[in-house]
Amino acid sequence: MRNDEIAAAQAYVRLLAATRAALTDPADAPLYMPLLASPIEEADEALRSAGLSGNEDRLFALVRALQPSLTGSSGR
């Protein structure tokens, strides 16, 4: 796995965590949604830099390799 691919997968994981945190309480979601702009921008740039824009299969394979618990995969 290349460094830019690792950075892209990590940026996606951070975006996922930020989104989950923002949507924990749906009543407060409109208040926190603007806070997702930075993680979205970071993830978009990392995906472009790694050549992963539009290649979700490759991105998710990288995410599974870094964070198997996010996908329910045990790595077996």
Backbone as JSON, one array per atom type, in Angstrom:
{
  "sequence": "MRNDEIAAAQAYVRLLAATRAALTDPADAPLYMPLLASPIEEADEALRSAGLSGNEDRLFALVRALQPSLTGSSGR",
  "N": [[0.84, -1.16, 0.0], [0.63, 2.16, -0.92], [1.9, 5.32, 0.35], [0.21, 7.54, -0.24], [-2.18, 6.25, -0.69], [-2.67, 5.14, 1.8], [-3.0, 7.52, 3.25], [-5.34, 8.47, 2.04], [-7.22, 6.48, 2.72], [-7.15, 6.75, 5.5], [-8.09, 9.38, 5.76], [-10.69, 9.03, 4.85], [-11.66, 7.34, 6.89], [-11.51, 9.1, 9.06], [-13.39, 11.01, 8.19], [-15.69, 9.43, 8.2], [-15.91, 8.9, 10.98], [-16.3, 11.52, 11.94], [-18.71, 12.15, 10.69], [-20.43, 10.25, 11.83], [-20.33, 11.16, 14.49], [-21.47, 13.71, 14.19], [-24.04, 13.05, 13.45], [-25.11, 11.71, 15.58], [-27.12, 12.63, 17.31], [-29.97, 13.25, 15.82], [-31.53, 15.58, 16.02], [-29.72, 17.59, 16.55], [-28.16, 17.56, 14.31], [-28.34, 19.49, 12.1], [-26.95, 21.63, 13.21], [-24.33, 20.7, 13.47], [-23.57, 19.84, 10.95], [-22.17, 21.74, 9.22], [-19.61, 21.49, 10.23], [-18.55, 19.31, 9.02], [-17.48, 20.03, 6.63], [-14.67, 20.48, 6.43], [-13.48, 17.85, 6.98], [-14.61, 16.52, 4.77], [-13.51, 17.9, 2.6], [-10.8, 17.31, 3.05], [-10.81, 14.51, 2.7], [-11.69, 14.32, 0.02], [-9.55, 15.58, -1.36], [-7.42, 13.89, -0.65], [-8.27, 11.49, -1.83], [-8.26, 12.21, -4.55], [-5.5, 12.78, -4.86], [-4.4, 10.27, -4.49], [-5.37, 8.96, -6.64], [-7.78, 7.69, -6.4], [-10.35, 8.61, -6.73], [-13.57, 7.89, -7.64], [-13.04, 5.22, -7.57], [-14.21, 3.27, -5.73], [-14.19, 0.59, -4.91], [-11.46, -0.07, -4.65], [-10.72, 1.85, -2.7], [-12.31, 1.03, -0.49], [-11.26, -1.49, -0.07], [-8.71, -0.78, 0.81], [-9.42, 0.58, 3.15], [-10.56, -1.53, 4.59], [-8.25, -3.02, 4.98], [-6.85, -1.38, 6.71], [-8.63, -0.84, 8.8], [-10.27, -3.23, 9.81], [-12.46, -3.64, 11.51], [-14.35, -1.72, 10.87], [-15.79, -2.61, 8.73], [-16.85, -4.97, 9.45], [-15.33, -7.11, 8.88], [-13.21, -9.72, 9.76], [-10.74, -10.17, 8.94], [-10.03, -12.7, 8.37]],
  "CA": [[0.0, 0.0, 0.0], [1.41, 3.39, -1.03], [1.62, 6.33, 1.38], [-0.95, 8.35, -0.61], [-3.35, 5.4, -0.51], [-2.9, 5.08, 3.25], [-3.54, 8.83, 3.63], [-6.72, 8.55, 1.56], [-8.03, 5.59, 3.56], [-7.24, 7.37, 6.82], [-8.97, 10.54, 5.65], [-12.06, 8.49, 4.78], [-12.02, 6.86, 8.22], [-11.76, 10.3, 9.87], [-14.66, 11.56, 7.74], [-16.73, 8.54, 8.71], [-16.04, 9.14, 12.42], [-16.88, 12.85, 12.13], [-20.11, 12.07, 10.28], [-21.15, 9.52, 12.89], [-20.45, 12.05, 15.65], [-22.4, 14.79, 13.85], [-25.39, 12.52, 13.3], [-25.49, 10.94, 16.76], [-28.44, 13.14, 17.71], [-30.53, 13.86, 14.61], [-32.05, 16.93, 16.28], [-28.59, 18.51, 16.52], [-27.41, 17.39, 13.06], [-28.16, 20.73, 11.32], [-25.95, 22.47, 13.87], [-23.0, 20.14, 13.29], [-23.27, 19.52, 9.55], [-21.11, 22.57, 8.64], [-18.31, 21.04, 10.72], [-18.08, 18.22, 8.17], [-16.88, 20.57, 5.41], [-13.22, 20.26, 6.43], [-13.15, 16.44, 6.73], [-15.01, 16.17, 3.4], [-12.48, 18.47, 1.73], [-9.57, 16.53, 3.24], [-10.99, 13.2, 2.07], [-11.73, 14.51, -1.44], [-8.2, 15.86, -1.85], [-6.61, 12.67, -0.49], [-8.71, 10.53, -2.86], [-7.73, 12.68, -5.84], [-4.05, 12.63, -4.86], [-4.06, 8.85, -4.57], [-5.97, 8.38, -7.84], [-8.87, 6.8, -5.98], [-11.65, 9.2, -7.01], [-14.36, 7.03, -8.51], [-12.61, 3.82, -7.44], [-14.64, 2.92, -4.39], [-13.77, -0.77, -4.57], [-10.06, -0.01, -4.18], [-10.72, 2.59, -1.45], [-12.86, 0.21, 0.59], [-10.28, -2.55, 0.21], [-7.68, -0.16, 1.63], [-10.01, 0.84, 4.47], [-10.65, -2.83, 5.28], [-6.91, -3.43, 5.38], [-6.44, -0.55, 7.84], [-9.63, -0.86, 9.88], [-11.22, -4.31, 9.51], [-13.66, -3.58, 12.35], [-15.33, -0.82, 10.28], [-16.58, -3.32, 7.71], [-17.3, -6.24, 9.98], [-14.41, -8.14, 8.44], [-12.27, -10.12, 10.81], [-9.45, -10.35, 8.32], [-9.8, -14.14, 8.16]],
  "C": [[0.9, 1.24, 0.0], [1.0, 4.4, 0.04], [0.39, 7.17, 1.04], [-2.24, 7.55, -0.47], [-3.69, 5.28, 0.98], [-3.53, 6.39, 3.72], [-5.0, 8.96, 3.22], [-7.64, 7.68, 2.41], [-8.21, 6.18, 4.95], [-8.15, 8.59, 6.81], [-10.43, 10.1, 5.57], [-12.52, 8.02, 6.16], [-12.31, 8.05, 9.14], [-13.1, 10.94, 9.49], [-15.82, 10.73, 8.26], [-16.97, 8.78, 10.2], [-16.7, 10.5, 12.69], [-18.36, 12.85, 11.76], [-20.95, 11.35, 11.32], [-21.37, 10.41, 14.1], [-21.48, 13.14, 15.39], [-23.84, 14.31, 13.81], [-25.86, 11.71, 14.49], [-26.87, 11.34, 17.25], [-29.03, 13.87, 16.52], [-31.06, 15.27, 14.82], [-30.94, 17.97, 16.2], [-27.81, 18.47, 15.2], [-27.26, 18.69, 12.27], [-27.1, 21.67, 11.92], [-24.53, 22.01, 13.55], [-22.61, 19.85, 11.84], [-22.19, 20.42, 8.94], [-19.71, 22.15, 9.09], [-17.74, 19.9, 9.88], [-17.38, 18.72, 6.91], [-15.38, 20.29, 5.34], [-12.85, 18.8, 6.23], [-13.53, 15.98, 5.32], [-13.95, 16.66, 2.42], [-11.18, 17.68, 1.82], [-9.67, 15.18, 2.53], [-11.0, 13.31, 0.54], [-10.33, 14.72, -2.01], [-7.32, 14.61, -1.75], [-6.98, 11.63, -1.54], [-8.18, 10.93, -4.23], [-6.22, 12.44, -5.92], [-3.6, 11.18, -5.03], [-4.64, 8.19, -5.83], [-7.12, 7.45, -7.53], [-10.26, 7.4, -6.22], [-12.39, 8.31, -8.0], [-13.97, 5.56, -8.44], [-12.92, 3.34, -6.02], [-14.2, 1.52, -3.97], [-12.36, -0.79, -4.01], [-9.98, 0.71, -2.84], [-11.2, 1.72, -0.3], [-11.95, -0.97, 0.91], [-9.15, -2.01, 1.09], [-8.19, 0.1, 3.05], [-10.12, -0.46, 5.26], [-9.28, -3.29, 5.76], [-6.44, -2.65, 6.61], [-7.35, -0.71, 9.05], [-10.65, -1.98, 9.65], [-12.51, -4.23, 10.32], [-14.72, -2.66, 11.75], [-16.25, -1.54, 9.31], [-17.13, -4.64, 8.21], [-16.44, -7.4, 9.57], [-13.45, -8.46, 9.55], [-10.88, -10.3, 10.25], [-9.09, -11.81, 8.1], [-10.28, -14.57, 6.82]]
}
